[in-house]
Each structure stands twice: as structure tokens, then as C-alpha cells.
Amino acid sequence: MNDSERKLVDAIRAMTNQYVSTKASKNLALPGAEGRSFEAREPELVKLLAAMCSKYLERTDTGEVVLDNGAISAGEHAYEQLEARGLIVIEPTGYRFARWTEAGSKLIAKRAL
């Protein structure tokens, strides 16, 4: 498992352990799942992580959609992976809040269909 794959899988496992215990997400994150390479699974893994962040970290109390990791390490690890892929921008005021980029918003919108 390369470093990029390990970090993405670790972020998904952390979010799963923190917020939900679903067998499907645990199985999807396992190395070599279904005999497919990381490159083949990476888009699915990123979508899964983005969907988890959308469901568990989004806040709209200011009228805008903001991600709030609650200063919990699972959210922080998820931020690292989503930011590295251009899906979120972390607020300059600190590492707790982030916003979806246009690409991130499109990815989340596709998941809702």
C-alpha cells in the first residue's frame, strides 16, 4: 500500500469509527478490495470520504455551507485528503472550518442524485 492510499484509507476508517460503523464503508476501504488496484478504487474512496464529510461535518447555521471538523482528528485527517485533491479549501482562520470548492460541490451533488 502506498502512502497516498494508506492516508486515504486511514481517513475513511477514522471517519467510520468516529461517526458510523457501516460494514460497506469498512469493506470498501480495505486494501485490495475486490481485487482492484488503488488507482481503480481511488475515485470511489474519495467519493465515500466526501459523502461522509458532507453528512457528518456540514453546518449551515450561517446560511452558508461550512464544514466543521469539531477539532476531532477524524475530520482533520479527512480535510487533509480532500484538500490534497482540490475538493475543499480550509479557512485561513484555522484548521477547524473548511468550504467545498466548485469541484467538491459537484462531487457532493452527484452523490445526492
C-alpha beads as a LAMMPS data file, in Angstrom:
LAMMPS data file: protein, C-alpha beads

113 atoms
112 bonds

1 atom types
1 bond types

-500.0 500.0 xlo xhi
-500.0 500.0 ylo yhi
-500.0 500.0 zlo zhi

Masses

1 110.0

Atoms # bond

1 1 1 0.000 0.000 0.000
2 1 1 1.498 3.337 -0.988
3 1 1 1.467 6.394 1.258
4 1 1 -1.377 8.120 -0.595
5 1 1 -3.569 5.035 -0.362
6 1 1 -2.737 4.481 3.309
7 1 1 -3.644 8.068 4.233
8 1 1 -6.932 7.957 2.322
9 1 1 -7.907 4.599 3.817
10 1 1 -6.909 5.786 7.301
11 1 1 -9.066 8.913 6.914
12 1 1 -12.080 6.817 5.891
13 1 1 -11.553 4.405 8.773
14 1 1 -11.236 7.290 11.239
15 1 1 -14.468 8.885 9.993
16 1 1 -16.198 5.499 10.072
17 1 1 -15.056 4.822 13.624
18 1 1 -15.988 8.320 14.796
19 1 1 -19.386 8.702 13.154
20 1 1 -20.782 5.460 11.801
21 1 1 -19.985 1.775 11.831
22 1 1 -21.036 0.566 8.408
23 1 1 -19.706 -2.688 7.054
24 1 1 -19.923 -1.381 3.487
25 1 1 -17.587 1.547 4.093
26 1 1 -15.129 -0.610 6.021
27 1 1 -15.027 -3.183 3.223
28 1 1 -14.625 -0.536 0.528
29 1 1 -11.628 0.942 2.332
30 1 1 -9.720 -2.304 2.708
31 1 1 -6.545 -2.595 0.624
32 1 1 -7.068 -4.714 -2.484
33 1 1 -10.845 -4.768 -2.059
34 1 1 -12.466 -6.804 -4.803
35 1 1 -9.012 -7.412 -6.321
36 1 1 -8.867 -3.888 -7.768
37 1 1 -5.890 -1.564 -7.668
38 1 1 -5.844 1.621 -5.627
39 1 1 -5.969 3.668 -8.832
40 1 1 -9.199 1.908 -9.789
41 1 1 -10.720 2.366 -6.324
42 1 1 -9.448 5.857 -5.506
43 1 1 -12.401 7.755 -7.073
44 1 1 -14.862 5.624 -5.064
45 1 1 -12.871 6.086 -1.867
46 1 1 -12.699 9.855 -2.344
47 1 1 -16.461 9.983 -3.027
48 1 1 -17.097 7.951 0.128
49 1 1 -14.951 10.267 2.240
50 1 1 -16.571 13.373 0.741
51 1 1 -20.047 11.955 1.373
52 1 1 -19.158 11.198 4.992
53 1 1 -17.861 14.742 5.460
54 1 1 -20.972 16.168 3.830
55 1 1 -23.230 14.129 6.095
56 1 1 -21.384 14.485 9.392
57 1 1 -19.382 17.720 9.194
58 1 1 -21.547 20.167 7.215
59 1 1 -23.162 23.096 9.013
60 1 1 -25.475 25.689 7.534
61 1 1 -26.331 27.798 10.574
62 1 1 -24.782 30.923 9.000
63 1 1 -26.700 30.488 5.757
64 1 1 -23.611 29.115 4.023
65 1 1 -22.456 25.523 3.839
66 1 1 -19.380 25.184 6.029
67 1 1 -17.528 22.066 7.086
68 1 1 -16.732 21.933 10.801
69 1 1 -14.482 19.105 11.927
70 1 1 -15.205 19.905 15.571
71 1 1 -11.465 19.754 16.269
72 1 1 -11.718 15.970 16.049
73 1 1 -8.795 14.178 14.426
74 1 1 -11.031 12.108 12.127
75 1 1 -12.268 15.298 10.484
76 1 1 -8.768 16.735 10.345
77 1 1 -7.479 13.660 8.504
78 1 1 -10.426 13.856 6.126
79 1 1 -9.639 17.535 5.468
80 1 1 -6.059 16.638 4.515
81 1 1 -7.244 14.150 1.915
82 1 1 -9.990 16.339 0.462
83 1 1 -7.767 19.419 0.341
84 1 1 -4.989 17.454 -1.397
85 1 1 -7.493 16.558 -4.117
86 1 1 -8.807 20.118 -4.511
87 1 1 -12.249 19.387 -3.054
88 1 1 -12.133 21.758 -0.062
89 1 1 -10.419 24.953 0.996
90 1 1 -9.518 25.221 4.657
91 1 1 -10.436 28.555 6.210
92 1 1 -7.434 30.787 6.939
93 1 1 -8.694 31.347 10.493
94 1 1 -7.744 27.822 11.494
95 1 1 -7.909 24.163 10.626
96 1 1 -11.396 23.578 12.051
97 1 1 -13.516 25.094 9.264
98 1 1 -13.470 24.481 5.513
99 1 1 -15.606 25.098 2.450
100 1 1 -16.274 22.958 -0.587
101 1 1 -14.555 24.060 -3.786
102 1 1 -16.514 24.002 -7.026
103 1 1 -15.143 20.511 -7.713
104 1 1 -16.114 19.373 -4.214
105 1 1 -19.615 20.800 -4.550
106 1 1 -20.064 18.989 -7.864
107 1 1 -18.883 15.707 -6.354
108 1 1 -21.335 16.028 -3.458
109 1 1 -24.163 16.991 -5.827
110 1 1 -23.511 13.832 -7.884
111 1 1 -23.758 11.704 -4.729
112 1 1 -27.205 13.151 -3.991
113 1 1 -28.655 12.066 -7.345

Bonds

1 1 1 2
2 1 2 3
3 1 3 4
4 1 4 5
5 1 5 6
6 1 6 7
7 1 7 8
8 1 8 9
9 1 9 10
10 1 10 11
11 1 11 12
12 1 12 13
13 1 13 14
14 1 14 15
15 1 15 16
16 1 16 17
17 1 17 18
18 1 18 19
19 1 19 20
20 1 20 21
21 1 21 22
22 1 22 23
23 1 23 24
24 1 24 25
25 1 25 26
26 1 26 27
27 1 27 28
28 1 28 29
29 1 29 30
30 1 30 31
31 1 31 32
32 1 32 33
33 1 33 34
34 1 34 35
35 1 35 36
36 1 36 37
37 1 37 38
38 1 38 39
39 1 39 40
40 1 40 41
41 1 41 42
42 1 42 43
43 1 43 44
44 1 44 45
45 1 45 46
46 1 46 47
47 1 47 48
48 1 48 49
49 1 49 50
50 1 50 51
51 1 51 52
52 1 52 53
53 1 53 54
54 1 54 55
55 1 55 56
56 1 56 57
57 1 57 58
58 1 58 59
59 1 59 60
60 1 60 61
61 1 61 62
62 1 62 63
63 1 63 64
64 1 64 65
65 1 65 66
66 1 66 67
67 1 67 68
68 1 68 69
69 1 69 70
70 1 70 71
71 1 71 72
72 1 72 73
73 1 73 74
74 1 74 75
75 1 75 76
76 1 76 77
77 1 77 78
78 1 78 79
79 1 79 80
80 1 80 81
81 1 81 82
82 1 82 83
83 1 83 84
84 1 84 85
85 1 85 86
86 1 86 87
87 1 87 88
88 1 88 89
89 1 89 90
90 1 90 91
91 1 91 92
92 1 92 93
93 1 93 94
94 1 94 95
95 1 95 96
96 1 96 97
97 1 97 98
98 1 98 99
99 1 99 100
100 1 100 101
101 1 101 102
102 1 102 103
103 1 103 104
104 1 104 105
105 1 105 106
106 1 106 107
107 1 107 108
108 1 108 109
109 1 109 110
110 1 110 111
111 1 111 112
112 1 112 113
